[in-house]
Amino acid sequence: MSVVTVRTKDELAKARKSGVEQIVVQGELADKVKRGKKIALAGSITVAALAAALAATPMTGGLSFLAAAPVAALTGLEIAAIIAAASIGLALIIALFKDYEEISYENGKLVLKKKSS
């Protein structure tokens, strides 16, 4: 079984793209991916609304609490999940949970396993 440990967004994207069997996400990234999972499981209308809101945020300022609040109210998602997904990347979060399932989580460590085809 191929297992890869990642600590950065770039390492996570590379591990997902290479299709390793298990990904161990550590540190702050693990907590962000865990919170962002709610976005990946949201419906397509919710994701479209979120994507539109993210596109409207200033490129230099990033997604702030003020920008996330209307989206949270509209979609029912937590602001923390929206900000976490924005910081990692909406496309990466959705792709990650399309291909992998959560095996375990403890503060600072998330273990993902590739879904069976």
C-alpha positions in Angstrom: 0.0 0.0 0.0 1.4 3.4 -1.0 1.2 6.0 1.7 2.2 9.6 1.3 2.4 12.2 4.1 1.7 15.8 3.1 1.9 19.1 4.9 1.3 21.6 2.1 -1.4 22.3 -0.5 1.1 21.6 -3.3 2.1 18.2 -1.8 -1.6 17.4 -1.3 -2.5 18.2 -4.9 0.5 16.1 -6.2 -0.4 13.1 -4.0 -4.1 13.2 -5.2 -3.0 13.5 -8.8 -0.6 10.6 -8.6 -3.4 8.4 -7.1 -1.6 7.1 -4.1 -3.7 4.6 -2.0 -3.5 6.6 1.2 -2.8 10.2 2.1 -1.9 11.4 5.6 -2.4 15.1 5.9 -0.7 16.7 8.8 -0.7 20.1 10.6 -2.9 23.0 9.9 -3.6 21.7 6.4 -5.3 18.6 8.0 -7.6 20.9 10.0 -8.5 23.0 6.9 -9.1 19.9 4.7 -11.4 18.5 7.4 -13.4 21.7 7.6 -13.5 22.1 3.8 -15.0 18.6 3.5 -18.4 20.1 4.0 -17.9 22.1 0.8 -17.1 18.9 -1.2 -20.3 17.2 0.0 -22.5 20.2 -0.8 -24.9 20.2 -3.7 -24.0 21.7 -7.1 -26.1 24.8 -6.6 -24.4 25.5 -3.3 -20.9 25.0 -4.9 -21.9 27.3 -7.8 -22.9 30.1 -5.3 -19.7 29.6 -3.4 -17.6 29.7 -6.5 -19.3 32.9 -7.6 -18.7 34.5 -4.2 -15.0 33.4 -4.3 -14.6 34.9 -7.8 -16.0 38.2 -6.6 -13.4 38.5 -3.7 -10.5 40.9 -4.3 -7.5 39.0 -5.5 -5.2 40.8 -3.1 -7.3 40.6 0.0 -8.5 37.0 -0.1 -11.7 35.7 1.4 -12.6 37.6 4.6 -15.3 37.1 7.2 -17.3 39.8 5.5 -17.2 38.1 2.1 -18.0 34.7 3.6 -21.0 35.8 5.7 -23.5 36.3 2.8 -22.4 32.9 1.3 -22.8 31.2 4.6 -26.3 32.6 5.0 -27.3 31.7 1.5 -25.9 28.1 1.6 -26.1 27.1 5.2 -22.4 26.3 5.3 -20.2 27.4 8.2 -17.9 30.4 7.6 -15.0 28.3 8.8 -15.6 25.7 6.1 -15.9 28.3 3.4 -12.7 30.1 4.4 -10.9 26.7 4.8 -12.0 25.6 1.3 -11.0 29.0 -0.2 -7.5 28.8 1.4 -6.9 25.3 0.0 -8.8 25.7 -3.3 -12.4 24.8 -4.1 -11.4 22.6 -7.0 -8.8 20.6 -5.0 -11.2 20.0 -2.1 -14.0 18.7 -4.4 -11.6 16.5 -6.4 -10.0 15.2 -3.2 -13.2 14.0 -1.7 -14.4 12.7 -5.0 -11.5 10.3 -5.1 -10.7 9.7 -1.4 -12.7 9.0 1.8 -11.8 10.0 5.3 -10.5 7.1 7.4 -9.6 9.0 10.6 -9.1 12.4 12.0 -7.6 13.8 15.1 -6.5 17.4 15.6 -3.7 18.0 13.1 -3.8 14.6 11.4 -6.3 13.5 8.7 -6.0 10.1 7.0 -7.6 9.6 3.6 -7.9 6.4 1.6 -8.5 6.1 -2.1 -12.1 5.0 -2.9 -12.6 1.6 -4.5 -13.6 1.7 -8.1 
